[in-house]
């Protein structure tokens, strides 16, 4: 098949293809730009996007560059495979730069490849200090449901579980489930007992769904109880009125 090129490389499409190689221009315009506080989620989004093009090897360095030249019959010529590799690497490097805030871009000014830039960002943002790791652990420790909805409560914990995993310090699954249950109020004890009675630890998704159902039940009970209490009070008040004003009149004994 002959080589071909698209007319609009900025849209994230194929810009070159031949029998063995294809060049992609990855569009990162919809990615939230990297800043000093959002590296964890940014890196997940970027990796997923580039992996979708099957180009993640350019990020982690596993896609090695071919030799710049080839020698055949004592004749050295430029290696076309290296040219393709370099062009793809430059396109990805540009995509990364486009997904960074201008204040972050100088961090990768000395990088020569996409993998160099990716490693520099990881070294800068992902290798948490002991105090940062402890901060996340402390946040998990004190996180309770309180006045939060179940969705807010569970989401707050799972985000922090994910942060620990990305930092290379994943929390054991059973410990995650235990923490979720431990931060719930006494009202959720029936649901907690059902979850803890299972032979094997459920997934967080399963726990989340059970707690949602429990939340709905508790809300329904809280709206029904005041109505019943008010109705009983009205009935009691009316009975009192009947005995005071509508009951039989007892003659006075001193008449």
N, C-alpha and C positions, 0 to 999 in steps of 0.2 A: 504494500500500500504506500502511496506517495505521501510525503510530509505535507501537513496542512496547518493553517493558522486561523484562529477566529478573528473577527473584526473588533471585538470589545473585550479585551482581557480584564478590564476593571470590574466585571460583573461576577468574577469567581468561576469562570468557565475554563475549559481546555483551551490553551492558546497555541499548542503545538503537539502534533502526534505523527509518529511514523510506525514502522513495523514493530519496533521493540520499545519505544519510549514515548511518554506523554508528559507534557508540562502543564501544570495547573497554576492558575493565579487564584489564591484563596482570598476571598473577600471577608475581612474582619470588621466591616463597617457597623454591623449590628452587635458587636461584642462591647460590653462595658469596658472602658479604658482602664488599664492597670494604674493603680495609685498606691500610696503607702499602706493602705489598709485592706485591700480586697484581693491580695494575691491568691489565696487558697481557692476561691471560687473562680477567679479569672483563669487560673492555670487549668482547672478542670474543663472550663468552657473551650479554651484554646486547644487543649489536647484532644477533646472530643471532636472539634471541628476539623482539625488537621488529620486526625485518625480516620475521619469520614472519607478523606481523599486517599487513605492508605499511605500517608506520608509521615507518620509519627516517627519513623526511623531517623528523619532529619532533625527531630527534636532531641531524641535521646542519644544520637550519635551512632546508632546501630546500622544506619545506611552509610557505609563508608564511601569516600570518594574514590573513583577508579584512578589509575595512574594517569597523569596529565598527558603522557605521550605513549605511543606504541612503536615498537621497532620491528620491521619486517624486512628480511634480506638486507640487514645492515642500514636500513633507511628508517630514520626516526621521523614520525609525523604526529601532529596533535591527535589526541584520542577523542573521538566524537562522543564517547560515553561520558568522559569527564566534562566535556562542554555541556552536555545535557544535565549532569549532576550539578554543576556550578550554577547554571541558569535556574534550576528548580530551587536550589538553596538560596540564591539571591531573592527570588520571588517570595519565599517563605520568610526570610529575614525582613523584607519590606513589610510583609503582612504583620509580623510581630511589632515592628516599630509603629505601624498604624494603629495598633491596639493598645498603645501605651500613652499615658499622659506625658506631656512635654517635660515635666519635671523628672520623670523616670528614665526617659530615653538616654541621657548621658551615661547611665550605668552600663550600657552595652556598647559604648562608643569604641572600645578596644576589641570587641568580639569580631572574629573574622568569618565565622560560620553561624548558621542558625543554632546548631548544638552548643556552640560557645555562649551565645546569647542566652539560651535557655538555662544552661548551667549557672551562668552568672546571676540570673534572676532567682534561681532556686537557692543559690548560696546566700543571696542577700535577704530573701524574704521567707523561705520555707524552713531553714534550719533554725528552729526556735531556740532561744536561750532557755536556760533552766527556769528563769523567772516567768517567761511567757508560757511555758508548758504548765508550770504550777498555777498560773492565773486561770487557764482553761479548766484544770482539775478543780480549782476552788469554785469556779462558776458552776460546774456540774454539781458539786457537793451541796451548795446552798440553794440550788434551783428547786422550787416547789410550785405546786399548782396555784395556791393562793386564789386570787380573783381572775386568773387567766382562764380562757377557754381550754378545752382539751387539745384542740389543734395548736394553739399558741404554746401550751405547756410541752407537748411532745416535740413540736418543731424546735423549740429552744434547746432541748436536750440532743436531738438527733444532729442538729447543726454542729454542736460541740463535739459529739462523738465522731462526726466526719472530720472535723479539724484535727483531732488527735490521730486519726487514721492517716490523714494526709501528711502529718508531721512524723509518721513512722512510729507512733505510740498508740496503736489501736487498743481500745478497751474491749475486754472479753464480752462476748454476746450476752452471756447469762448475767454478767455484772450490769450491762446496759438495761436489761429487763428489770433487774432488781432495783436499780436506781429509779426507773420510771415509776414503778409501783410504790417505792418508798416515799416519793414526794407527793402522794395523793392524800386528800383528807379522809376522815373516817367514813364519810358518806359512801365512799367507793369500796368499802370493805367487801361487800358481796361479790363485786366484779373481781377484786383482787384475789379472793378465795377461789373463784372459778379458774382464773389464770394460773394460780400457783398449784392447782390440783392436777394440771396436765402432766402427763408422764415425761414429755420432752419440752424444752423451752420453746415457746411460740416465737414467731418472727415479730419484729417491731410493728410491722403493718397489721398483723393480727391483733396485737395488743392495742394498737391505736383504734382499730375498728370496735373492739369490745368496749373500750373506754368511751368512745363516741356514743355507743348505744346506751351505756350507763348514764352519760350526761343527759341524753334525751329523756330517759326515765326519771332522773332527778328533777329536771326542769318541769316535767309534767306533774310530778308530785307536789312541787312547790307552788304551782299555780292552782292546783285543785284544793289543797289543804286550807288556804285562807278562805276560799269560797264556802267550804263545808263549815268552818268555824263561824263565819259570819251568818250562815243560814241557821246554825244551831242557836246562835245568840238571839236572832230575831224570833225564832220559835219560842225560846225561853221567855223572852220579853213579852210576847203575846200571851203566853200562858199566865204570866204574872198579871197582865192587864185584866184577863178574864176573872181571875180570882179576886182582884181588887174592886173591879167595877161591875162585872157581869155575874158574879156568884150570888148565891142566896144570902139574904140579909138575916142575920141571927138576932132575935129579939133580945133587948137588954134585960138582964135579970133583976135590975132594980126598979123596973117600971111598975 
